């Protein structure tokens, strides 16, 4: 079950359409003008209404069944021996000719009746919300911010205050319809201009997408954005539910497992003064209340059915209003009393922390450590990384360009928004035992998780592009080569790709392991002396070309994973047993994802990560930068994470040696 960061749209992170502004912001000094800081509660005022393109977005296509089966078999080929592949091919062809054909017709008919959404949206929500595993480690990823380029603004209180103000400004801009629509520009000189925006805003919403298409601009689905704020995943037996109440005006703040709320906007929707927000957060940081013996946040680390039962008990014990305050809070701000020494410590803290100072069910939480390290941890069922990365980019840009709070600035008190209230839960023995057991289970789970990181400085995006190789394809090939070096096999692999170019699109899977990566990896790892650099370079280019083809197919809704998933969901929803295709051991094996990978790149981002999706898997977060390549990898005891990273480094050294025309025998180890 995938829980990867879905950051890519047409293989470029959607939030990066603003990257030139972010780089510009990093080179500028802070604005010190009081008038500039207080002039507006909005990040910007878009010429084009935020949801202008939504109505005219194209619908996510349902692939032809014969194409899906062909792609499925191609992905199976490097994972199976000859006999296994023949058996799987026979089962797949039987599905294509019989039950699959009938299900396809039903899916197409159902899709015609639901033109307001996509064929994958409902089944994908069901998949997430019906999962009974704890959300921590199994679903929630994190993305961490780069430090503020001006050191004084990384002080915990200052940074937390500024991030809170910027998140609130994002919310107000979004809800006022003033947030710049999310658009992927192939030709920014034509589409990303004020002249075009002034024109397109007058084009009817039902036609706006077509106008953007004419200038090589591709608007993205923004239907998930409303779940960013005032939203929580509420545990229910069998299937959770998503709750959103935009009437909530308060912020949820957690420190030492204690939970606080204060109004961050007033009854008229006006933001609390930045100085007041700083004052309230300062009060929380100075509060001497000890950590609770039974911190309720630990319950959000539990099995979902167990947590659902304990939540019902909380309500029965008189905590209904308190839970309502948590659920309807704008978002969660976690103030951690830890100083993070390096990226590995930061990854552990931002991915799972101590299991106490979190409410993992909130749509997103901003975490700020005592040394200013900051990250977003988000619950994954409501949406994907496109919305979260946009939020993160905008927060970083706003806090670095126009911070509302400054080091040493004075606080004020006494405004109507100023009251801070600590939430108190009424607990009986059953609830105390439930919290105790949840914390024990959490501690046992995270004690098994290893995280390690690596930076390869021997080359990056620039050298790969110069050699006409896809940087992403080469990173994925390095992972295949590394797994072969370490374990002598090809692993079932997954790379996330957004389908946000379509209405209510979610994600599709790129299957990086192919017959081309298998041949190339074996040539590099097992037979380097039999191939000269020229031959190896040809193999690299074939891998690059094929990966590009897979990427394009996934981004345009032409992968096979979501289609097969939807057909299976359709059969199950009507009470029919699954076809033999789904009982085939090969189907189970390809969906037992050993290498779960996701990439993100932004000037705002320092790290990103997630836990493996299976006990014997690896969670690989990576980024290919101009001059270097970074990996942040997690694993359980079944896998040696550090050894895998050493193998990745060796594989990258080999790839770049080939670019230099150097025999692999001369590559130092």
N, C-alpha and C positions, 0 to 999 in steps of 0.2 A: 504494500500500500504506500503510495508515494507521499512523501512529505517534504519535498524539496522546495528550495527557494525558486519561484517561477519568475525570474527577472528579465527574461528575454522576449522581445517582440520583434519578429523578423530579424532575430539574432542581434538586436541592439537594444540594451535596456531602455525602456520607454522614458524613464526619468532623465536620460542623458540628452534629450533634446535641449535641455537647459544647461548643459555642461559648460558652454562658453561663458555663461554668466557666473557659474560657480568659480571657474578659474579666475575670472576678472575680480570676483569678490575677494578671493584669497590674497590678491595683490594690493588691496586697498586698505586704508586705515579705517578705524571705526568712525561712524558718524557721532558727533558729540552734541549736535544741536538738539535742544529740548523740543523745539518745534518739529524737527524732522521725526523724532521718536514718537511724538504724540499726534502727528498729523492724521493718522488713519489707523483703524483697527483691521485693515485688510492688507494682505501681502502685495496685491496689485489689483488692478481693475481691467480685466480682459476686455478687449474689443468684441470678442465673440463669446456669447453666453456659454457657460460651462458645459451644458448638456445639449448644445445646439446640434451636434452631429448624431446624437444617440438614436433618434428615431429612424434615420436613414442608413444606419450601419448594415452592411451585408450580413446575411445569415450564415452561420457555420454550416458548411456543406457536409452531407453524409457521403462518405466515399463509396464508390462502386465496390460491391462485395468481392468481385474477382481481383480488384486491385489490393484490397485489404489482405486477402489470403496470399497473394503473391508477395506482398511486403512482409507478412508474418513469416512465411517460409524462408525468405531471404535472411531475416533476423535469426531464425532458428539454425540456419545452416552451420555457422561457426561453433555452435554449442553442442552439436550432436555428431555421433559417428554415423557411418553410412547406413547401417541397419535402422538405427533410431530415426534418422531423417526420413527414410522410406516409409516407415510406419506413421510418422507424423504427417507426412505429405498425403498419405492415403486417407487418414482421418479428416484432414483439412479439406480435401477434395470432396469427400462424402458430405461434409457440412455445407460446402458451396453448392452442391447439387440438390440438397434436400432441405433440412431444417433451417440452415442459414438463409436460403433463398426465401423461405416463408417468413422468417423473422425480419429480413430486410424489407420485405413488402409492408409488414406491419409497422416497422420503424418509420419508413417513409410516409405512410398514411398518418401516423401519429404526429409526425413533424409538420405535416401540412395543416393540422388542426391547431398547432401551437406556434404560430408564426411570430409571436411576441418574444420568443426565447430561443434557446438552442437545444438540440437533441441531447446534449451531454449535461446541461445545467442541473436538471432534477436528479438524475442518477448520481451525479458527482456530489451534490449536497447529501444525498442518502448515504453514499459511501463514507463521507467524513462523519456525519452526525450519528450514524449507526455503529461506528467503531466503538468498542468498549475499552480499549486500552487507554491508559492515562495520556493526556495531551502532552505533558512534559516528556521530552526525549522522543516520543513517538510521532509527534506532529508539529509542535511549535519550534520554528527556527528563530535565529537572531541575526541581526545586521547591526554592526557597531559603527559609530561615527568616527571620523578622523578627529584628532584634537583641534580645538580652535587655534588658528595660527598665532593669535596673541595670547601668550601664556596666562595672563591674569584672568582671562575669561574662562579658564578651565577649573577655577575654584568651584567646589561642589555647589554651594548655594547660588553663586552667580550663574553657573551653567544650567542648573536645574530651573532657575527662574526664567532665564532666557528661552530655554527649550519649551517651557510651559507656555510662555507668551507667544512664541512662534507657532506652536501647535494650535493654540486658540485662534490666532490670526488665520491660519490655514482653514480651520473649521468655519470661521465666519466668512471667509472668502468663498469657500465651497458652497455654503448654504445660501449665500447671496447671489449665486450664479456668476460670480466674478472671477473664479479660478480659471486660468487659461486651460482650454480643452487639451486633453492628451492627444498629441498628433505625432506620428512618425513621418519625418520629412526626408524623402529621397533627394529633393532639390530645394533646400532651404531658401535659395535666392529667389525662387518663384513663390513658394507657399508660406514661408515664415516671414512675411512682411506685413507692415501695417496696411499697405494698400490692398493686399489681398484680404486681410481680415476685415477691413471696412466694407469690402464688397460682399464677402461670404456671409456676414452677419445678416444681410437683407435677403439672402436666399432662403426660401422656406425650409424648415427643419426636415421636411420629408425628402428634400433634394440636396441638402447641404453636403452629404458625403460625396455625391457625384461631382459637385463643384471642387471639392478638395482633391479628388482623384485626378481631375484635369490638370492640376499643377504638381502631380507626383507627391501628394500628401495623403497620408492614411490615418484618419482619426481612429482612436482606440476606444474600446468599450469602457465606460466609467460607471457601470451600474453597481459595482461593488463599493464605490466610495462612500455611500451613505451609511455603510456598516462600520466605518472607521470610528465614529464617535457615538457615545451613549450606548454602546453595544456590548453584549456578553453572550457567551455560549452557556446555556443553562442545562445542567445535567437532568436527564429524564431516563427512566428505565426503558431500555430497548433502543431509544433514539432521542438524542438531545434536541433542543430547539434553540434558535437564535432569537435573541431579544434585543430590541432597540426602542429607546424612549427618548426622543429628541427634546422632551421638556426638561430633562435633567440639566441643572446649571452648575453642578458641583464637581470638583476634582477629587479623585480618590488618591490618597498618598499613603505609602507604606514605609515604615522604618522599624527595624528590629522586630518585625512581625506584628507590630501595632498598626492599626488602620485609622486614618483620619480623613475627614472631608471638610471642604470649605467651598463656598460659592465662588466660582471663577468668572461667572457672568451674572449680571443682575436680571431683574424681571423683565427689563426692556431689551435684553440681549446685549448690553454693553459689557465689554470686558472690564474686570477689576483692574485697577491701576497697577502697572508693573511693580511699583514700590510696595503696594499692598500684597501682591503675590510673593514678593521677596520676603516681606515681613512674616507672612503666614508660614512659608517654608522654613524661614529661620527659626520661628517658634517651634516647629516640629523637630528640627535638628537639635534644638536645645532642650527638648522635653526629656526629663529624667525618668519618665515612666519605664520600668524594666521590661525586658522582653517577656511576653506572656508565656506561662507554662504550657498552655495549649493553644498555639497560634492557629486560627481558623484557615489561614491561607494554605496550610498543608493539605487541606481537604481537596484542593484543586489538582493535587498530584495523584489522586486515587483513580482506580478503575471506575469507569463512568457509572456503572450500575450501583456500585458501592457508594459512590459520591451522591448519586441521586437519592438513595435511601437516607443517607445522613442529612442531605439538604431538607428532605421532608421532615426529618426529626428536628432540625434547626427551626423550621417554621412552626412546628408543633410546640416548641419550647418558647415561642414568643419572639423569634428573631426575624419575622417577616419583613418589617419595616427596615431593619438593618440590611438585610439581603437586597431589598429593593434599592436602597441607597448605593450599594456596591454595583448592582447590575446596571443602573441608570447613570452612573458616573460618566463624565465626559470621556475620560480615559484614566489609566492608572500610572502614577509616577512612583517609582521605587527608589528610595534613597538608601544606598547600601553603605554600611560602615566597614568597607574593605578598601584596601589600596592594592591595585592589580599590578604585579611586577612585570608581566610580559603578556604576549598574545595568547599563550596557552591558558594562563590564569584568567585572562579576560574572557576567553571562550567558555570556560567552565562557568564563570559567574554569570555571563549573559545568557547562556543556554539554559542553565538550570538553577544556579545559585544555591542557596541553602534549603530551598523548598519551603521556606517560611515567609520570607519577605516578598512574596509574589501572590498575585491572583491570576493564575495562568489562563483563566477563562475569559478575561477581558479581551476585547478585539485586538488591542495592542497596549503594551506597557513601555514607557520610557524609563530606562534604568540609568541612574547616575551614581557612580561609585565615589568614594571620598576623595579620590585623586583626580576626579573629573572625567574618567573614562565613561562613555555614554553609549547606549545601544537601544535598539527597539527589539523586543521579543513579541511575536504576534501569534495569535490563535489562527489556525489555517483554514478552518471550515468555511468561514464567511467569504474568503477571497484569497487572492494570490499576491505575489510580490510586486506586481506592477503598481498597485495602489500604495503599498507600503514604501516602496522605493521612492515614489513621487513625494510622499509625505516626508521621508527622511531627507531627500535632497532639498526640499523647500525649507525645512527646519534649519538645516545646516547653512543654506544660503542666507536665510533671514537672520540667524543668530550671529553670523560672521560679518554681514553687511550692516545690519541695523539692530544691534542689540538694544534691548529695552532697559537692561540693568547692567551696571558697570561696577568693576571692583571698587570697593570703598564707598559706594553710593549709600545714602542714608535710606532708612526705612520709615514708613509711616504707619499709623494704626488708626483704628476707630471708624473706618468706612463701613457702610452696610454690608460689604462683602467680607469683612474682616474676621468673622467668627470662625475659629477652627474647632471642630468637634471630633473627639476620639470615639470611634465606634466600639461599643461593648457588646459582646455576644453572651447570651445566657446558655450555659452548658450544663448538661446532666452527665451522669457517669458514662452512659452509652456514647455520647458525643466526645467526651474526653478520651475514651478508649479508641474511638474512631480516628481522632486526630493523632493519637499516639501511634496507632497502627499505620496510618497514612505516612507519617514521618519516617517510621522504621522501614516501610516498603520503599519510600523514596531514597533513603540513605543507602539501602542495599542496591538499588538500581544504579544510582550514580557512581557508587564505588566500583562498579564494573566498567565504567566508561573511561577510555583513554582518549586524549586529544593531543595531537602534535602538529607542528607547522614547519614549513620549509619555504625558503626563498631561493630561487635559482636565478643567479645574476649573470649567467653566461649568454643571455640573449632574451629577446621578447618579441613583442608584436612587430616592431619596425623591421627587424631582420627577416622574420617569417614572411611578412608582406612583400618585402623586396624580392624574396625567392618565389613569390607567387604561391604561397602556401597559406591556408586558412589557419590563423592562430588558434582558434578553438579546436579545429581538427587535430592539430599537432599536440595540444594539451591532452585531448582524449586518447590519442594514439599512445602518448607517454604513459597514461594510466593502464592501457592494455598491455604495453610492453612490461611495465612494472609488475603487474599481476602475474604475467607469464614468468618473469625472472624469479619471483618469490614462490609461486605455487605451481608453476608448470602447466597452467591451464588458461583457457579463456573464460571470463566470468560474464554472467548475465549483467548487463549494464543499462543505466538509465540516465538520460540527461533531460532536464525539464525545458520546455519551450512554450511560451505563451501563445494562446490563440485569441488574444484580446483585440485583434483586428476585426473580429466578428462580434455580433451582438450576443451578449451573455456567453462569450467564449471563456474557457477556463485554461486548461493546459493540454498539451500533447507531448508524447514521448519521442525523443530521438534515441534510437538504439545504436550507440557508438560502436559496439562490437559487430564486425562484419567479416566477410571472407577476405576483404582487402586488408583490414587491420590485423587479422589473424596471420595472413601470409607475411605481411610486413614485419610484424612483431617477431615471428619466428626467424625471419631472415636476419634481423638485427641481433636477436638474443641467442639463437641456436646456431646460426650459420653465417656469422659476419665475414669469415674468410672467403666464402664462396661468392660474395657479391662486392663489386667495386662501388665506389661512392656514386658514380653515375647511375648504376642500376638501382641503388638504394634510393637515390633522389627521385627516380621515376616512380618507385613504389610509394614514396611519401606523397607525391603529387596525385597518384591514383586514390590514396586514402583521403586526401584533401578534397578532391572532386566529389567523391562519393558521399563524404560527410556533408558537403555543401548541398548535395541533392537531398539527403535525408532531412537536413535542416529546413530547406525550402518546403518540402512536403509537410513537415510537422507544422510549420508556421502558417501554412495555408489550409490546415485542417485535413491533410491527406496522409496522416499517419495511420497505424492500424490499431494501436492500443485502445484508444477511446471508443472506436467503432465496435471492436469485439466486446469491450466492457458493456457498452450500451445494449448490444444484442443479448448478452447474457442477463443483464438486468431486466430486460423486457420479458424474457422467458420466465425468469423467477417471479416477476410481479404478477404473472398470470397463472402461477402455480405449476408450470411445466418443468420437468426435470431437465438439467443441462445436457446438451449434446455431448457426445464422446470427445469432441474437440477440447472441451473444458475439463474433462477428466483425464486427458492425456498427460502423463508425467512430464512431457516436454513443455506443455502449457504452464504447469505449476513451476517448472524449473526456470523458465524465462521470466516469470513474474516473481521469482524469489531473487530480488535484485541485490546482488552482492556489491556491485559498484554503483552507488547512488550519487550522482554528481549534479552540481549546479554552479553556474558562474554568475558573477555580477561585477560591474565596473562602474565606478563613479568617483569623482574627486571628493565626495562626501564620505565615502565608505572606507573603513580601515580593514574590517574583517566581516566574515559572514560564516555561519556554520549551522549544523544540524547533526543529530545522531544517526547512526545507521538505521535502515528500515527493516533489517532482519538481524538475528543474533550473530550470524557469521558474516556480516557485511561490513562495509566501510562507507562512511559519509564523507564525501569529498567536496568541499567548497574550494573554489579556485578562481584566480584572476590572471589574465594575460595582459601585462602592462607593456608600455613602450619598450622598456629595456630589461624587464625581468618578469618572472612568472612565480606566483605564490600559491601555496596549497595549505589548507587548514583541514585536517583529516581526523575523523573520530572512528573509534572501533571498540568492540568488546573483546574479552579475552581470547576468542577464537582467532583473532587476527592481530598480527604484530604491526602496529601502526607505524612505529619508527622505522622498521625495516622496509615497509612499503614506501615510505617517503624517500629512503635512501635509493630504492630501486627506481622511483620516479626521477630522482636527480640523475642517476646513471643513464636513464633513458633519454632525458633531455640533453645530456652531454653528447650522447650518440647522435641524436637528431641534428644538433647544431654542428657537430664535427662533419657530418655529411654535407651540410651547407657550405662548409669551408673546403670540401673536397679532400678531407683527411681520412685515411684508412682507419677503420675502427680499432685495429690492433694497436694503433698509436695513442688511443684515448686513455689517459691515466685513470687509475682506479684507487 
